Amino acid sequence: MDTYTVLLADDEEEVIKAIRRKINWEGLGFSVIGFANNGVKALEMVEEFQPDVVLTDIKMPYMTGLELAKAARELQPEIEIVIFSGYNDFSYAKEALHYGVVDYVLKPVDPGEFHKTYCSVRDHILEKNTQKGEIARQQDDLGKYFLQNFLYDGKEENGTKAAELLCQDGGQYTHMILAGGEDCFFEVDEEKLLGQLREHMSRQFLYLNVAANESLFLFQERYADYETVAKELYQFFKNKYDEECYLAVSEEITDWQELPEVFSGLEEVLEEKFYQPRQKIFFAGEVQETREMDEAEESQVLNNIKEDIQYKDSIHLRQDFQKLERKYRESMKFSEMYVKFVFSNIVKDIYEEINPGDVKALSKMIDRLYRCRKIEDVLAITE
């Protein structure tokens, strides 16, 4: 059960002591954080400690309980005020209600009645917090909806709405890490995953599930060591879920408008896992030095392979295949799907030559090829 804080205000110390002694505050779900013997002191303590509830007498030096209620509400609109007084006067009660006081208790305080009052106050706070939590979750979900649209379509209106809902503290996201898992790994219980992540990581982040096998982490810390952050994430997924995720780390982001471009770049960077499956963490901006086969040369090699298959020339077929193999091992600028498309066409040509009409066998082999997660497996199947 949540514990709520209470400030007691009364200029009669004996009354305060009696209330603290006679009332089972802990059993009610409250903790008394202190007391004040005048209204001014009580207001100072409201500003300093921000209690959930103020229990105050009406008649006090320097500032009455009603004046305290009004001033405390201006400082902290969500605060609950309970008035207690020996003055059984409806005019006080009426004015108290005008200041948003939730109850008006008469002295001497009856423990049974007091228990009912504070049960009601506790339930009221709980209901408000539940409503606020639901509103916050709805805003968070809506903000993530606009953010995901902005990442993919780059429309300024989506970016503005996402920023309004997700960065109400005026913060700016400075780095992103894109995590890629196998198949539908990120279709896990998101609430459970986030709870475990926040326990594991000692920093704030925004989490956005962008696909069944990809999730995005956004951070506001400008000068953090994001290689270390990526290693933390890698170890978390490995230890908690036995999943070896791949992670792509962005360079510094200086403006919201950059997010779609940076995200697109991270998706391209993450595709390097297809070529380098043993590397788990990749960094945007790192330049890979590779020897490039030009388009004309590639087209010629592919035509040669097609002719080699037709003429069953296994010697030249192996030589031409090795040329193509070197091209895709050394260059990482091609998407995973494009590479699979190139080699699936070679497999198709082979099947049509050596086993024409066996659509089932060809379909099974192509399916195996498209399920590959690294280029070595694609090349092994084709070879």
C-alpha positions as CSV (number, residue, x, y, z in Angstrom):
1,M,0.0,0.0,0.0
2,D,1.3,3.5,-0.8
3,T,2.1,5.8,2.1
4,Y,1.0,9.5,1.9
5,T,2.5,12.3,3.9
6,V,0.7,14.6,6.3
7,L,1.6,18.0,7.8
8,L,-0.1,18.9,11.1
9,A,-0.7,22.6,11.9
10,D,-2.0,23.9,15.2
11,D,-0.8,26.5,17.7
12,E,-1.7,24.2,20.6
13,E,1.2,21.7,21.1
14,E,-0.9,19.4,23.3
15,V,-3.5,19.0,20.6
16,I,-0.8,18.0,18.1
17,K,0.6,15.4,20.5
18,A,-2.9,14.0,21.2
19,I,-3.6,13.6,17.5
20,R,-0.2,11.9,16.8
21,R,-0.8,9.6,19.8
22,K,-4.4,8.6,19.3
23,I,-4.5,8.2,15.6
24,N,-3.0,5.0,13.9
25,W,-1.5,7.0,11.0
26,E,0.6,4.0,9.7
27,G,-2.5,1.8,9.7
28,L,-4.4,4.5,7.6
29,G,-1.5,4.6,5.1
30,F,-0.1,8.0,6.2
31,S,3.2,9.3,7.6
32,V,3.4,12.5,9.6
33,I,6.3,14.5,8.3
34,G,6.1,17.3,10.9
35,F,4.0,20.0,12.5
36,A,3.8,23.8,12.6
37,N,2.5,26.0,15.3
38,N,1.4,28.8,13.1
39,G,0.1,29.3,9.6
40,V,3.2,31.0,8.1
41,K,5.4,28.2,9.3
42,A,3.0,25.6,7.9
43,L,3.0,27.3,4.5
44,E,6.9,27.3,4.5
45,M,6.8,23.5,5.2
46,V,4.2,22.9,2.5
47,E,6.6,24.6,0.0
48,E,9.6,22.7,1.3
49,F,8.2,19.2,1.8
50,Q,5.2,19.1,-0.5
51,P,3.0,16.9,1.7
52,D,0.0,15.1,0.3
53,V,-2.3,16.3,3.1
54,V,-2.4,19.3,5.5
55,L,-4.5,18.9,8.7
56,T,-4.9,22.4,10.1
57,D,-6.7,24.3,12.9
58,I,-8.7,27.4,11.8
59,K,-7.5,29.8,14.4
60,M,-3.7,30.2,14.4
61,P,-1.2,33.1,14.7
62,Y,-0.1,35.1,11.6
63,M,-2.2,33.1,9.2
64,T,-5.5,31.3,9.7
65,G,-6.2,27.8,8.6
66,L,-8.5,29.1,5.9
67,E,-5.8,31.5,4.6
68,L,-3.3,28.6,4.8
69,A,-5.7,26.4,2.7
70,K,-5.9,29.1,0.0
71,A,-2.2,29.7,-0.1
72,A,-1.3,26.0,0.0
73,R,-3.6,25.3,-2.9
74,E,-2.0,28.0,-5.0
75,L,1.4,26.5,-4.3
76,Q,0.3,22.8,-4.7
77,P,-3.1,22.5,-6.5
78,E,-3.3,18.7,-5.8
79,I,-2.8,19.0,-2.0
80,E,-5.6,17.7,0.3
81,I,-6.7,20.0,3.1
82,V,-8.6,18.9,6.2
83,I,-9.8,21.5,8.7
84,F,-10.3,20.8,12.4
85,S,-11.6,23.3,14.9
86,G,-13.6,23.7,18.1
87,Y,-15.8,26.3,16.4
88,N,-18.9,24.6,15.2
89,D,-19.9,27.4,12.8
90,F,-21.4,26.7,9.4
91,S,-19.8,29.9,8.0
92,Y,-16.4,28.4,8.6
93,A,-17.3,25.1,6.9
94,K,-18.8,27.0,4.0
95,E,-15.7,29.1,3.5
96,A,-13.5,26.0,3.9
97,L,-15.3,24.3,1.1
98,H,-14.8,27.3,-1.1
99,Y,-11.0,26.8,-0.7
100,G,-11.3,23.1,-1.7
101,V,-11.1,21.7,1.8
102,V,-12.1,18.0,1.6
103,D,-13.4,17.7,5.2
104,Y,-14.2,19.8,8.3
105,V,-13.6,17.9,11.6
106,L,-14.7,19.3,15.0
107,K,-12.6,19.3,18.2
108,P,-12.2,17.3,20.3
109,V,-11.2,14.8,17.6
110,D,-13.1,11.5,17.8
111,P,-10.7,8.7,16.6
112,G,-13.5,6.8,14.9
113,E,-14.8,9.8,12.9
114,F,-11.2,10.8,12.2
115,H,-10.5,7.3,10.8
116,K,-13.4,7.6,8.4
117,T,-12.3,11.0,7.3
118,Y,-8.7,9.9,6.5
119,C,-9.9,6.7,4.8
120,S,-11.9,8.9,2.5
121,V,-8.9,11.3,2.0
122,R,-6.7,8.3,1.2
123,D,-9.2,6.9,-1.3
124,H,-9.5,10.3,-2.9
125,I,-5.8,10.6,-3.4
126,L,-5.5,7.1,-4.8
127,E,-8.3,7.8,-7.3
128,K,-6.7,11.0,-8.4
129,N,-3.3,9.3,-8.8
130,T,-4.9,6.4,-10.7
131,Q,-6.5,8.9,-13.1
132,K,-3.3,10.9,-13.5
133,G,-1.4,7.7,-14.2
134,E,-3.9,6.7,-16.8
135,I,-3.8,10.1,-18.5
136,A,0.0,10.0,-18.4
137,R,0.0,6.6,-20.1
138,Q,-2.4,7.8,-22.7
139,Q,-0.3,10.8,-23.4
140,D,2.8,8.6,-23.6
141,D,1.1,6.2,-26.0
142,L,-0.1,9.0,-28.1
143,G,3.4,10.6,-28.1
144,K,5.0,7.4,-29.2
145,Y,2.4,7.0,-32.0
146,F,3.3,10.5,-33.4
147,L,7.0,9.8,-32.9
148,Q,6.9,6.5,-34.8
149,N,5.0,8.2,-37.6
150,F,7.6,11.0,-37.6
151,L,10.5,8.5,-37.8
152,Y,9.0,6.9,-40.9
153,D,7.3,9.9,-42.7
154,G,9.4,12.8,-41.5
155,K,6.3,15.1,-41.3
156,E,7.0,18.1,-39.1
157,E,3.5,18.1,-37.6
158,N,4.0,14.5,-36.3
159,G,7.4,15.6,-34.8
160,T,5.9,18.6,-33.1
161,K,3.1,16.6,-31.5
162,A,5.6,13.9,-30.4
163,A,7.9,16.6,-28.8
164,E,5.0,18.2,-27.0
165,L,3.8,15.0,-25.4
166,L,7.2,13.3,-24.8
167,C,9.4,16.2,-23.9
168,Q,7.2,18.3,-21.6
169,D,10.3,19.0,-19.4
170,G,11.9,20.8,-22.3
171,G,14.6,18.1,-22.7
172,Q,16.2,17.1,-26.1
173,Y,17.0,13.6,-27.2
174,T,20.7,13.5,-28.1
175,H,21.3,9.9,-28.9
176,M,19.5,6.8,-30.2
177,I,20.3,3.1,-30.0
178,L,18.4,0.7,-32.2
179,A,18.2,-2.9,-31.0
180,G,17.6,-5.8,-33.3
181,G,16.6,-9.2,-32.1
182,E,15.6,-12.5,-33.8
183,D,12.2,-12.9,-35.4
184,C,9.5,-11.6,-33.0
185,F,11.6,-11.1,-29.9
186,F,10.3,-7.6,-29.1
187,E,6.7,-8.9,-29.0
188,V,7.3,-9.6,-25.3
189,D,5.4,-8.1,-22.4
190,E,6.5,-4.5,-22.8
191,E,5.5,-3.4,-19.2
192,K,7.6,-6.3,-17.7
193,L,10.5,-5.7,-20.1
194,L,10.6,-1.9,-19.2
195,G,10.4,-2.6,-15.5
196,Q,13.4,-5.0,-15.7
197,L,15.3,-2.5,-17.9
198,R,14.8,0.4,-15.6
199,E,16.1,-1.7,-12.7
200,H,19.1,-2.8,-14.7
201,M,20.0,0.6,-16.2
202,S,21.0,3.6,-14.1
203,R,19.8,6.2,-16.6
204,Q,16.5,7.6,-18.1
205,F,15.4,6.6,-21.6
206,L,12.4,6.6,-23.9
207,Y,11.5,3.2,-25.3
208,L,9.8,2.7,-28.6
209,N,9.0,-0.7,-30.1
210,V,9.2,0.0,-33.8
211,A,8.8,-3.6,-35.1
212,A,8.4,-7.2,-34.0
213,N,12.2,-7.6,-34.0
214,E,13.4,-4.0,-33.4
215,S,13.1,-1.5,-30.6
216,L,14.5,2.0,-30.3
217,F,16.0,3.7,-27.2
218,L,16.3,7.5,-27.0
219,F,18.5,9.3,-24.4
220,Q,18.8,12.9,-23.3
221,E,22.3,12.7,-21.8
222,R,24.7,14.5,-24.1
223,Y,28.0,13.4,-22.7
224,A,27.3,9.8,-21.7
225,D,29.5,6.9,-23.0
226,Y,27.1,5.3,-25.4
227,E,29.3,2.4,-26.2
228,T,29.0,1.5,-22.5
229,V,25.3,2.0,-22.7
230,A,25.0,-0.3,-25.7
231,K,27.1,-2.9,-23.8
232,E,24.7,-2.6,-20.9
233,L,21.7,-3.3,-23.2
234,Y,23.5,-6.2,-24.8
235,Q,24.2,-7.8,-21.5
236,F,20.7,-7.2,-20.2
237,F,19.1,-9.0,-23.2
238,K,21.6,-11.8,-23.1
239,N,21.3,-12.4,-19.3
240,K,17.6,-11.9,-18.9
241,Y,16.2,-13.3,-22.1
242,D,19.1,-15.3,-23.5
243,E,18.9,-13.2,-26.6
244,E,22.0,-11.8,-28.4
245,C,20.6,-8.6,-29.8
246,Y,22.5,-6.4,-32.3
247,L,22.8,-2.7,-31.4
248,A,23.3,0.4,-33.6
249,V,24.4,3.5,-31.9
250,S,23.8,7.0,-33.4
251,E,26.0,10.0,-33.5
252,E,24.9,13.1,-31.5
253,I,21.5,14.5,-32.4
254,T,21.3,18.3,-32.2
255,D,17.7,18.9,-33.4
256,W,14.3,17.0,-33.4
257,Q,14.2,17.4,-37.2
258,E,17.2,15.0,-37.5
259,L,15.4,12.1,-35.9
260,P,14.0,10.5,-39.1
261,E,17.3,10.7,-41.0
262,V,19.2,9.4,-38.0
263,F,16.8,6.5,-37.5
264,S,17.0,5.6,-41.1
265,G,20.7,5.6,-40.8
266,L,20.6,3.3,-37.8
267,E,18.4,0.8,-39.7
268,E,21.1,0.7,-42.5
269,V,23.9,0.4,-39.9
270,L,22.0,-2.5,-38.2
271,E,22.0,-4.4,-41.5
272,E,25.8,-4.8,-41.2
273,K,24.9,-7.7,-38.8
274,F,24.1,-9.7,-41.9
275,Y,27.8,-9.3,-43.0
276,Q,29.4,-9.3,-39.6
277,P,27.3,-11.6,-37.4
278,R,30.0,-11.9,-34.7
279,Q,30.0,-8.1,-34.1
280,K,27.2,-7.1,-31.8
281,I,27.5,-3.3,-31.5
282,F,27.7,-1.0,-34.5
283,F,28.3,2.8,-34.7
284,A,26.8,5.2,-37.2
285,G,29.4,7.2,-39.1
286,E,32.1,4.5,-39.2
287,V,33.3,4.2,-42.7
288,Q,34.0,0.7,-44.1
289,E,36.9,0.6,-46.6
290,T,35.9,-1.9,-49.3
291,R,36.8,-2.8,-52.9
292,E,33.8,-2.2,-55.1
293,M,32.8,-4.2,-58.2
294,D,31.1,-1.8,-60.6
295,E,27.6,-2.4,-62.0
296,A,28.8,-3.5,-65.4
297,E,31.3,-6.0,-63.9
298,E,28.6,-7.4,-61.6
299,S,26.1,-7.7,-64.5
300,Q,28.7,-9.6,-66.6
301,V,29.5,-11.9,-63.7
302,L,25.8,-12.7,-63.2
303,N,25.4,-13.4,-67.0
304,N,28.4,-15.6,-66.9
305,I,27.0,-17.6,-64.0
306,K,23.7,-18.0,-65.8
307,E,25.6,-19.4,-68.9
308,D,27.8,-21.6,-66.7
309,I,24.7,-23.2,-65.3
310,Q,23.1,-23.7,-68.7
311,Y,26.3,-25.3,-70.1
312,K,26.9,-27.2,-66.8
313,D,30.4,-25.7,-66.8
314,S,31.2,-26.4,-63.1
315,I,34.8,-25.1,-63.3
316,H,33.9,-21.6,-64.6
317,L,30.7,-21.6,-62.5
318,R,32.9,-21.9,-59.3
319,Q,35.3,-19.2,-60.5
320,D,32.5,-16.8,-61.3
321,F,30.6,-17.6,-58.1
322,Q,33.8,-16.8,-56.1
323,K,34.0,-13.4,-57.8
324,L,30.4,-12.6,-56.8
325,E,31.0,-14.0,-53.3
326,R,34.0,-11.7,-52.8
327,K,31.9,-8.7,-53.9
328,Y,29.2,-9.3,-51.2
329,R,31.6,-10.3,-48.5
330,E,33.6,-7.1,-48.9
331,S,30.8,-4.6,-49.5
332,M,28.2,-3.8,-46.9
333,K,26.2,-1.2,-48.8
334,F,23.6,-3.7,-50.0
335,S,20.5,-4.6,-48.0
336,E,20.0,-8.0,-46.7
337,M,16.9,-8.5,-48.9
338,Y,18.8,-7.5,-52.0
339,V,21.6,-10.0,-51.3
340,K,19.1,-12.8,-50.8
341,F,17.3,-11.8,-54.0
342,V,20.6,-12.1,-56.0
343,F,21.5,-15.5,-54.7
344,S,18.0,-16.9,-54.7
345,N,17.9,-16.2,-58.5
346,I,21.1,-18.2,-58.9
347,V,19.5,-21.1,-56.9
348,K,16.4,-20.8,-59.0
349,D,18.5,-21.1,-62.2
350,I,20.3,-24.2,-60.9
351,Y,17.1,-25.9,-59.9
352,E,15.5,-25.2,-63.3
353,E,18.5,-26.7,-65.0
354,I,19.1,-29.8,-62.9
355,N,15.6,-30.6,-61.7
356,P,13.0,-28.7,-63.8
357,G,9.4,-28.8,-62.6
358,D,10.2,-29.7,-58.9
359,V,8.6,-26.5,-57.6
360,K,8.3,-27.9,-54.1
361,A,12.0,-28.6,-53.7
362,L,12.9,-25.2,-55.1
363,S,10.4,-23.4,-52.9
364,K,11.8,-25.2,-49.8
365,M,15.4,-24.2,-50.7
366,I,14.4,-20.5,-51.4
367,D,12.6,-20.5,-48.0
368,R,15.7,-21.7,-46.3
369,L,17.8,-19.0,-48.0
370,Y,15.4,-16.2,-47.0
371,R,15.5,-17.4,-43.4
372,C,19.2,-16.9,-43.2
373,R,20.4,-14.3,-40.7
374,K,24.0,-13.9,-42.0
375,I,25.7,-13.8,-45.4
376,E,27.8,-16.9,-44.7
377,D,24.6,-19.0,-44.6
378,V,23.3,-17.5,-47.8
379,L,26.6,-18.3,-49.6
380,A,26.7,-21.8,-48.1
381,I,23.2,-22.7,-49.3
382,T,23.9,-21.3,-52.8
383,E,27.3,-23.0,-53.0
